Structure formats: C-alpha cells, structure tokens
Amino acid sequence: MGLFNLIDAADHLPEEWKSRILGQSGACNIKILRMNAQPYPDETHHYNEALIVISGRLCLSVDGNTIDVSAGEMYLAPAGVPHAVLPGSYGVLMIVDPIGN
C-alpha cells in the first residue's frame, strides 16, 4: 500500500466508469475511476457517498439541480437521494463509500 498517484492509477484502468478499490480506511473503501463525457444513470444508496474530483470536472443532477464539482472539491451524496452524472464530466474521480458496496 502506501503512496498512490491517483491520476496514473485511473489512467491504467481498462474502461471508464468502472472503479477500482485502492484501499480501505476504517469501514470505507477508497475507490478511483476515470470519467468520460458520457452520462451515468441515477443511483440511490442507503449510505452517504463522498465524490472527490481529483482532476477534471464532475457534473451531477441531484433533485433536479445541476451541481458542478471541480478538481479539488468534494460532493457528499446523501443517503437516499438519487444522483446522476450529466454529460460533460471528465477526469479522475475518487469515491469513498462503505465496504461491501
């Protein structure tokens, strides 16, 4: 474990929008994925999900509102609230969520 270059780790993933678990902290997975300009459908979770933009931009639709998350920012998707990725997202995204999800 130890030191990770998050952009390199995402660049080596075989496809976009498929996350890889880099490690765990407490009861949470730390995941990385590569975004592309394609949308990603609504998701609803029974837990809070941290979406941390490492590079690029994440465009979300949450409760009918558009939320732009830039590099260096985090959006905490609340449990039970549907959220979808809008077209135009790109770059590297880190996700922190409970182990087993």
N, C-alpha and C positions, 0 to 999 in steps of 0.2 A: 504494500500500500504506500502511503507517503505522499510524495509530490505528484500532482497531475497537471498537465497542460490541457485545459478543458477544450480549447479550440482544436488542438491536434486530436484529442480523443474523439470529438464529434466528427472531424474530417475523416476518420478511419471507420466510421460506421457504414454498414453496407447500404442503408437506404434512409431516406428522410422519414421523420415522424415515428421512427422505431427507437425507443430509448434503450440505453444500456445502464445497468446499475454499476456505478463506480465503487461504491462502498456503503457502509451503514454507520449511522451515528445515533446512539440511543435506540429508540424503536422506529427509526426512519431510514428509508432508502434514499440515497443521493444518486440521481439519475442524470444523464446527459443525452441530448438528442440534437439533431440537425433539422432545422426548419427549412421549408421552401415556400414559394409563393402560393401554394395550393391551400385551400381552406381545410379545416379539420372539424368534423361534426360535433354537435353538442355532447357534453359529458356532464354527468352529475355524480358526485361522490358523497359518501357518508362521513367524510373527513375533510379537514382543511387541506389544501394543496398549495405549496409555495411554487410559484413560477418565476424563476430568476433569469433575466436575459443577460447572457454573457457578452454576446456581440449581436449586432443587428437590431431587429425590432419585432415585437410580438403585438399583433392586432387582435383584440378579443371583443366578442359580443357577450355582454353579461346583462341579463334583464332588459334587453332592448337598448342598452347603452354601448357605445364603442369606447373601448379603453385601449390606449396605445401605451405599451411598455417598452422603454428604450434600454439600450445597453447600460448596465449598472443599476437597473431598477428591478423591483420585485413586485408581483401582484400576488396577494394571498386570496386564492379562490375559496370562498366559504363553503362549508359542508352544506349539501342540499340545494345549492344554487347552480343551475345549468350555465355552462360557459362553452363557447365555441371559438375557434380560431378563424378569423376572417382572411380573405385573400390578401396577399401582400406581405405576410410575415416572412422573415428570413433570418439566418444567422444561427447562433447556438443558444440553446435553452437548457437550463438546469431545473430539475424538478425534485422537490423534497416532499415525500409522502410516506405514510406508514408502511412498514414491512408487510409483505403479502399482497401488495396492490400494484 
